[in-house]
Structures are given as structure tokens and as C-alpha cells.
């Protein structure tokens, strides 16, 4: 159970990072 949770956490973490980058990138690029 612990191992399965750790694997899921390792899978979700890059996805959350990617989501944050995709959300913040347009704000940094556009002057407005």
C-alpha cells in the first residue's frame, strides 16, 4: 500500500509541476 502510494506521488508531482509551468508561462510572456 505504501509503495503504491509512493509511485502515484512520483507520477503526480511532475504533472503538477507541468500544470504550474503551463499556467504561469503565458503570464511571464505576455506584457499585460
PDB file of N, CA, C, O and CB in Angstrom:
ATOM      1  N   UNK A   1       0.848  -1.202   0.000  1.00  0.00           N
ATOM      2  CA  UNK A   1       0.000   0.000   0.000  1.00  0.00           C
ATOM      3  C   UNK A   1       0.884   1.254   0.000  1.00  0.00           C
ATOM      4  O   UNK A   1       0.644   2.205  -0.743  1.00  0.00           O
ATOM      5  CB  UNK A   1      -0.960   0.005   1.239  1.00  0.00           C
ATOM      6  N   UNK A   2       1.903   1.226   0.846  1.00  0.00           N
ATOM      7  CA  UNK A   2       2.809   2.368   0.947  1.00  0.00           C
ATOM      8  C   UNK A   2       3.567   2.588  -0.364  1.00  0.00           C
ATOM      9  O   UNK A   2       3.765   3.722  -0.799  1.00  0.00           O
ATOM     10  CB  UNK A   2       3.800   2.161   2.101  1.00  0.00           C
ATOM     11  N   UNK A   3       3.988   1.478  -0.985  1.00  0.00           N
ATOM     12  CA  UNK A   3       4.750   1.557  -2.237  1.00  0.00           C
ATOM     13  C   UNK A   3       3.878   2.103  -3.360  1.00  0.00           C
ATOM     14  O   UNK A   3       4.331   2.925  -4.156  1.00  0.00           O
ATOM     15  CB  UNK A   3       5.307   0.171  -2.623  1.00  0.00           C
ATOM     16  N   UNK A   4       2.636   1.653  -3.426  1.00  0.00           N
ATOM     17  CA  UNK A   4       1.713   2.102  -4.473  1.00  0.00           C
ATOM     18  C   UNK A   4       1.450   3.599  -4.328  1.00  0.00           C
ATOM     19  O   UNK A   4       1.364   4.319  -5.323  1.00  0.00           O
ATOM     20  CB  UNK A   4       0.379   1.309  -4.409  1.00  0.00           C
ATOM     21  N   UNK A   5       1.324   4.060  -3.095  1.00  0.00           N
ATOM     22  CA  UNK A   5       1.086   5.485  -2.844  1.00  0.00           C
ATOM     23  C   UNK A   5       2.299   6.313  -3.265  1.00  0.00           C
ATOM     24  O   UNK A   5       2.156   7.400  -3.825  1.00  0.00           O
ATOM     25  CB  UNK A   5       0.766   5.727  -1.352  1.00  0.00           C
ATOM     26  N   UNK A   6       3.495   5.785  -2.989  1.00  0.00           N
ATOM     27  CA  UNK A   6       4.719   6.495  -3.347  1.00  0.00           C
ATOM     28  C   UNK A   6       4.861   6.585  -4.863  1.00  0.00           C
ATOM     29  O   UNK A   6       5.281   7.618  -5.384  1.00  0.00           O
ATOM     30  CB  UNK A   6       5.947   5.797  -2.736  1.00  0.00           C
ATOM     31  N   UNK A   7       4.515   5.518  -5.571  1.00  0.00           N
ATOM     32  CA  UNK A   7       4.586   5.525  -7.030  1.00  0.00           C
ATOM     33  C   UNK A   7       3.599   6.537  -7.598  1.00  0.00           C
ATOM     34  O   UNK A   7       3.919   7.250  -8.549  1.00  0.00           O
ATOM     35  CB  UNK A   7       4.302   4.119  -7.597  1.00  0.00           C
ATOM     36  N   UNK A   8       2.414   6.602  -7.029  1.00  0.00           N
ATOM     37  CA  UNK A   8       1.397   7.552  -7.504  1.00  0.00           C
ATOM     38  C   UNK A   8       1.859   8.989  -7.233  1.00  0.00           C
ATOM     39  O   UNK A   8       1.634   9.876  -8.056  1.00  0.00           O
ATOM     40  CB  UNK A   8       0.024   7.282  -6.812  1.00  0.00           C
ATOM     41  N   UNK A   9       2.496   9.217  -6.098  1.00  0.00           N
ATOM     42  CA  UNK A   9       3.002  10.548  -5.765  1.00  0.00           C
ATOM     43  C   UNK A   9       4.090  10.963  -6.748  1.00  0.00           C
ATOM     44  O   UNK A   9       4.144  12.121  -7.163  1.00  0.00           O
ATOM     45  CB  UNK A   9       3.545  10.579  -4.324  1.00  0.00           C
ATOM     46  N   UNK A  10       4.954  10.028  -7.122  1.00  0.00           N
ATOM     47  CA  UNK A  10       6.025  10.321  -8.075  1.00  0.00           C
ATOM     48  C   UNK A  10       5.461  10.609  -9.455  1.00  0.00           C
ATOM     49  O   UNK A  10       6.075  11.331 -10.240  1.00  0.00           O
ATOM     50  CB  UNK A  10       7.014   9.156  -8.148  1.00  0.00           C
ATOM     51  N   UNK A  11       4.293  10.050  -9.756  1.00  0.00           N
ATOM     52  CA  UNK A  11       3.653  10.279 -11.050  1.00  0.00           C
ATOM     53  C   UNK A  11       2.931  11.627 -11.064  1.00  0.00           C
ATOM     54  O   UNK A  11       2.933  12.325 -12.078  1.00  0.00           O
ATOM     55  CB  UNK A  11       2.665   9.140 -11.371  1.00  0.00           C
ATOM     56  N   UNK A  12       2.320  11.987  -9.951  1.00  0.00           N
ATOM     57  CA  UNK A  12       1.528  13.217  -9.863  1.00  0.00           C
ATOM     58  C   UNK A  12       2.418  14.459  -9.780  1.00  0.00           C
ATOM     59  O   UNK A  12       2.070  15.511 -10.316  1.00  0.00           O
ATOM     60  CB  UNK A  12       0.602  13.161  -8.646  1.00  0.00           C
ATOM     61  N   UNK A  13       3.562  14.338  -9.111  1.00  0.00           N
ATOM     62  CA  UNK A  13       4.424  15.503  -8.889  1.00  0.00           C
ATOM     63  C   UNK A  13       4.875  16.177 -10.186  1.00  0.00           C
ATOM     64  O   UNK A  13       4.757  17.398 -10.296  1.00  0.00           O
ATOM     65  CB  UNK A  13       5.639  15.090  -8.095  1.00  0.00           C
ATOM     66  N   UNK A  14       5.393  15.425 -11.185  1.00  0.00           N
ATOM     67  CA  UNK A  14       5.749  16.068 -12.462  1.00  0.00           C
ATOM     68  C   UNK A  14       4.543  16.667 -13.176  1.00  0.00           C
ATOM     69  O   UNK A  14       4.668  17.694 -13.844  1.00  0.00           O
ATOM     70  CB  UNK A  14       6.424  15.064 -13.378  1.00  0.00           C
ATOM     71  N   UNK A  15       3.373  16.035 -13.042  1.00  0.00           N
ATOM     72  CA  UNK A  15       2.169  16.561 -13.684  1.00  0.00           C
ATOM     73  C   UNK A  15       1.761  17.894 -13.062  1.00  0.00           C
ATOM     74  O   UNK A  15       1.341  18.812 -13.767  1.00  0.00           O
ATOM     75  CB  UNK A  15       1.018  15.549 -13.574  1.00  0.00           C
ATOM     76  N   UNK A  16       1.885  17.996 -11.735  1.00  0.00           N
ATOM     77  CA  UNK A  16       1.558  19.243 -11.052  1.00  0.00           C
ATOM     78  C   UNK A  16       2.542  20.343 -11.450  1.00  0.00           C
ATOM     79  O   UNK A  16       2.162  21.499 -11.634  1.00  0.00           O
ATOM     80  CB  UNK A  16       1.567  19.039  -9.524  1.00  0.00           C
ATOM     81  N   UNK A  17       3.823  19.958 -11.579  1.00  0.00           N
ATOM     82  CA  UNK A  17       4.843  20.915 -11.999  1.00  0.00           C
ATOM     83  C   UNK A  17       4.567  21.412 -13.415  1.00  0.00           C
ATOM     84  O   UNK A  17       4.677  22.605 -13.700  1.00  0.00           O
ATOM     85  CB  UNK A  17       6.238  20.280 -11.923  1.00  0.00           C
ATOM     86  N   UNK A  18       4.207  20.483 -14.293  1.00  0.00           N
ATOM     87  CA  UNK A  18       3.902  20.834 -15.681  1.00  0.00           C
ATOM     88  C   UNK A  18       2.686  21.758 -15.743  1.00  0.00           C
ATOM     89  O   UNK A  18       2.663  22.717 -16.515  1.00  0.00           O
ATOM     90  CB  UNK A  18       3.652  19.562 -16.521  1.00  0.00           C
ATOM     91  N   UNK A  19       1.682  21.460 -14.925  1.00  0.00           N
ATOM     92  CA  UNK A  19       0.475  22.282 -14.892  1.00  0.00           C
ATOM     93  C   UNK A  19       0.799  23.699 -14.423  1.00  0.00           C
ATOM     94  O   UNK A  19       0.269  24.675 -14.955  1.00  0.00           O
ATOM     95  CB  UNK A  19      -0.584  21.646 -13.975  1.00  0.00           C
ATOM     96  N   UNK A  20       1.674  23.802 -13.423  1.00  0.00           N
ATOM     97  CA  UNK A  20       2.059  25.108 -12.898  1.00  0.00           C
ATOM     98  C   UNK A  20       2.829  25.905 -13.949  1.00  0.00           C
ATOM     99  O   UNK A  20       2.607  27.106 -14.103  1.00  0.00           O
ATOM    100  CB  UNK A  20       2.906  24.948 -11.625  1.00  0.00           C
ATOM    101  N   UNK A  21       3.738  25.236 -14.675  1.00  0.00           N
ATOM    102  CA  UNK A  21       4.519  25.904 -15.722  1.00  0.00           C
ATOM    103  C   UNK A  21       3.612  26.398 -16.838  1.00  0.00           C
ATOM    104  O   UNK A  21       3.758  27.526 -17.308  1.00  0.00           O
ATOM    105  CB  UNK A  21       5.587  24.955 -16.290  1.00  0.00           C
ATOM    106  N   UNK A  22       2.674  25.554 -17.265  1.00  0.00           N
ATOM    107  CA  UNK A  22       1.750  25.913 -18.346  1.00  0.00           C
ATOM    108  C   UNK A  22       0.858  27.082 -17.924  1.00  0.00           C
ATOM    109  O   UNK A  22       0.478  27.910 -18.752  1.00  0.00           O
ATOM    110  CB  UNK A  22       0.884  24.696 -18.747  1.00  0.00           C
ATOM    111  N   UNK A  23       0.525  27.142 -16.630  1.00  0.00           N
ATOM    112  CA  UNK A  23      -0.335  28.211 -16.126  1.00  0.00           C
ATOM    113  C   UNK A  23       0.428  29.533 -15.999  1.00  0.00           C
ATOM    114  O   UNK A  23      -0.113  30.594 -16.310  1.00  0.00           O
ATOM    115  CB  UNK A  23      -0.928  27.816 -14.770  1.00  0.00           C
ATOM    116  N   UNK A  24       1.679  29.472 -15.543  1.00  0.00           N
ATOM    117  CA  UNK A  24       2.449  30.684 -15.285  1.00  0.00           C
ATOM    118  C   UNK A  24       3.179  31.206 -16.512  1.00  0.00           C
ATOM    119  O   UNK A  24       3.481  32.397 -16.591  1.00  0.00           O
ATOM    120  CB  UNK A  24       3.437  30.431 -14.193  1.00  0.00           C
ATOM    121  N   UNK A  25       3.469  30.323 -17.480  1.00  0.00           N
ATOM    122  CA  UNK A  25       4.265  30.727 -18.649  1.00  0.00           C
ATOM    123  C   UNK A  25       3.625  31.863 -19.450  1.00  0.00           C
ATOM    124  O   UNK A  25       4.325  32.819 -19.783  1.00  0.00           O
ATOM    125  CB  UNK A  25       4.478  29.536 -19.557  1.00  0.00           C
ATOM    126  N   UNK A  26       2.330  31.805 -19.775  1.00  0.00           N
ATOM    127  CA  UNK A  26       1.698  32.915 -20.514  1.00  0.00           C
ATOM    128  C   UNK A  26       1.749  34.236 -19.737  1.00  0.00           C
ATOM    129  O   UNK A  26       1.857  35.303 -20.341  1.00  0.00           O
ATOM    130  CB  UNK A  26       0.241  32.567 -20.833  1.00  0.00           C
ATOM    131  N   UNK A  27       1.673  34.169 -18.418  1.00  0.00           N
ATOM    132  CA  UNK A  27       1.726  35.385 -17.602  1.00  0.00           C
ATOM    133  C   UNK A  27       3.100  36.039 -17.700  1.00  0.00           C
ATOM    134  O   UNK A  27       3.211  37.265 -17.709  1.00  0.00           O
ATOM    135  CB  UNK A  27       1.395  35.066 -16.132  1.00  0.00           C
ATOM    136  N   UNK A  28       4.156  35.208 -17.775  1.00  0.00           N
ATOM    137  CA  UNK A  28       5.514  35.732 -17.872  1.00  0.00           C
ATOM    138  C   UNK A  28       5.825  36.243 -19.265  1.00  0.00           C
ATOM    139  O   UNK A  28       6.641  37.152 -19.418  1.00  0.00           O
ATOM    140  CB  UNK A  28       6.513  34.667 -17.483  1.00  0.00           C
ATOM    141  N   UNK A  29       5.190  35.676 -20.291  1.00  0.00           N
ATOM    142  CA  UNK A  29       5.474  36.046 -21.682  1.00  0.00           C
ATOM    143  C   UNK A  29       4.714  37.305 -22.079  1.00  0.00           C
ATOM    144  O   UNK A  29       5.291  38.221 -22.664  1.00  0.00           O
ATOM    145  CB  UNK A  29       5.111  34.894 -22.631  1.00  0.00           C
ATOM    146  N   UNK A  30       3.429  37.354 -21.764  1.00  0.00           N
ATOM    147  CA  UNK A  30       2.610  38.500 -22.168  1.00  0.00           C
ATOM    148  C   UNK A  30       2.903  39.712 -21.279  1.00  0.00           C
ATOM    149  O   UNK A  30       2.951  39.579 -20.056  1.00  0.00           O
ATOM    150  CB  UNK A  30       1.108  38.140 -22.104  1.00  0.00           C
ATOM    151  N   UNK A  31       3.098  40.892 -21.878  1.00  0.00           N
ATOM    152  CA  UNK A  31       3.386  42.103 -21.099  1.00  0.00           C
ATOM    153  C   UNK A  31       2.195  42.550 -20.250  1.00  0.00           C
ATOM    154  O   UNK A  31       2.375  43.195 -19.217  1.00  0.00           O
ATOM    155  CB  UNK A  31       3.799  43.232 -22.031  1.00  0.00           C
ATOM    156  N   UNK A  32       0.994  42.213 -20.680  1.00  0.00           N
ATOM    157  CA  UNK A  32      -0.205  42.546 -19.913  1.00  0.00           C
ATOM    158  C   UNK A  32      -0.485  41.417 -18.947  1.00  0.00           C
ATOM    159  O   UNK A  32      -1.455  41.478 -18.191  1.00  0.00           O
ATOM    160  CB  UNK A  32      -1.425  42.796 -20.843  1.00  0.00           C
TER     161      UNK A  32
END
